[in-house]
Amino acid sequence: MIILKEQIQAQTINFIPRKMEATTIVIRNETTKEIVEIDAEFVFNNYYLQTTNIFTLKENTFYNLKVLNNNEIVYLDKIFCTNQTISDYTVNENQYVEHTTTNEYKIYE
């Protein structure tokens, strides 16, 4: 998941795509279903594709992110928009509980 802020300044996203070429970003608001397409420039940076754009996002909202190279999908992810300090932001902090089971499985070869 990519965490971005609700702001009018440009923000940078980095991702590892299926292909090292991309042309378009498609962002879909999960609540309103509104779709925004951005013709973007991408640069290759240490195994990542990187793009810097102004993203029109609303706080506390999830978005579906699709990155295309023409019509081919090269990357899919989710975006969450928050106005918290990104470096301090956590998802489900301290909510992980170790999985335990009483089932015993034995595999014989």
C-alpha positions as CSV (number, residue, x, y, z in Angstrom):
1,M,0.0,0.0,0.0
2,I,1.2,3.5,-0.8
3,I,0.6,6.2,1.7
4,L,0.1,9.8,0.3
5,K,-1.1,13.1,1.7
6,E,-4.0,15.4,0.8
7,Q,-1.9,18.3,-0.5
8,I,-1.4,20.4,-3.6
9,Q,2.4,19.9,-3.8
10,A,3.8,17.1,-5.9
11,Q,4.4,13.7,-4.3
12,T,6.7,10.9,-5.4
13,I,5.8,7.2,-5.6
14,N,8.3,4.4,-6.2
15,F,7.3,0.9,-7.3
16,I,8.7,-2.2,-8.8
17,P,6.6,-2.9,-12.0
18,R,6.3,-5.9,-14.2
19,K,8.0,-3.9,-17.0
20,M,10.3,-0.9,-16.7
21,E,8.2,1.3,-18.9
22,A,5.0,3.2,-18.1
23,T,2.9,6.0,-19.5
24,T,-0.2,6.5,-17.4
25,I,-1.4,6.4,-13.9
26,V,-5.1,5.5,-13.2
27,I,-6.5,6.3,-9.7
28,R,-10.0,5.1,-8.7
29,N,-11.6,6.3,-5.6
30,E,-13.0,3.2,-3.8
31,T,-16.0,5.1,-2.3
32,T,-17.2,7.3,-5.2
33,K,-15.8,5.1,-8.0
34,E,-14.4,8.3,-9.6
35,I,-11.5,7.6,-12.0
36,V,-8.6,10.0,-12.7
37,E,-6.0,9.4,-15.4
38,I,-2.7,11.1,-15.3
39,D,-0.2,11.0,-18.3
40,A,3.0,10.8,-16.2
41,E,6.7,10.7,-16.7
42,F,8.6,7.8,-15.1
43,V,12.2,7.4,-14.4
44,F,14.1,4.2,-13.6
45,N,15.8,4.4,-10.2
46,N,17.6,1.4,-8.6
47,Y,15.0,-1.3,-9.6
48,Y,12.1,1.1,-9.1
49,L,10.1,3.2,-11.5
50,Q,9.6,6.6,-9.9
51,T,7.1,9.3,-10.7
52,T,6.4,12.7,-9.2
53,N,2.9,14.2,-9.6
54,I,0.2,16.2,-8.0
55,F,-2.4,13.7,-6.8
56,T,-5.9,15.1,-6.0
57,L,-6.8,12.9,-3.0
58,K,-9.1,13.2,0.0
59,E,-8.0,12.4,3.6
60,N,-9.1,9.0,5.0
61,T,-9.9,7.6,1.6
62,F,-8.7,4.5,-0.2
63,Y,-7.9,4.5,-3.9
64,N,-7.0,1.8,-6.4
65,L,-3.8,2.5,-8.3
66,K,-3.1,1.1,-11.8
67,V,0.0,2.0,-13.8
68,L,-0.1,1.3,-17.5
69,N,2.3,1.2,-20.3
70,N,-0.1,2.2,-23.1
71,N,-2.9,-0.3,-22.5
72,E,-0.8,-2.9,-20.6
73,I,-1.0,-3.1,-16.8
74,V,2.5,-2.9,-15.3
75,Y,1.6,-2.3,-11.7
76,L,-1.4,-2.5,-9.3
77,D,-1.6,-1.3,-5.7
78,K,-3.8,0.7,-3.2
79,I,-3.3,4.2,-2.0
80,F,-4.4,5.5,1.4
81,C,-4.6,9.2,1.9
82,T,-3.8,10.6,5.3
83,N,-2.7,14.0,6.7
84,Q,-0.7,12.4,9.5
85,T,3.1,12.7,9.3
86,I,3.9,9.8,6.9
87,S,7.0,8.7,8.8
88,D,4.8,8.3,11.9
89,Y,1.9,6.6,10.1
90,T,1.3,2.9,10.9
91,V,-1.3,0.4,9.9
92,N,-2.7,-1.9,12.6
93,E,0.1,-1.0,15.0
94,N,0.4,-3.6,17.8
95,Q,-2.7,-5.4,16.6
96,Y,-0.8,-8.5,15.3
97,V,-1.5,-11.6,17.2
98,E,0.6,-14.7,16.6
99,H,-1.3,-17.4,14.8
100,T,-1.7,-20.6,16.8
101,T,-3.5,-23.8,16.0
102,T,-4.3,-27.1,17.6
103,N,-4.3,-28.9,14.3
104,E,-1.3,-31.1,13.7
105,Y,-0.5,-32.0,10.2
106,K,2.0,-34.6,9.2
107,I,3.3,-34.8,5.7
108,Y,4.8,-38.2,4.6
109,E,6.8,-38.5,1.4
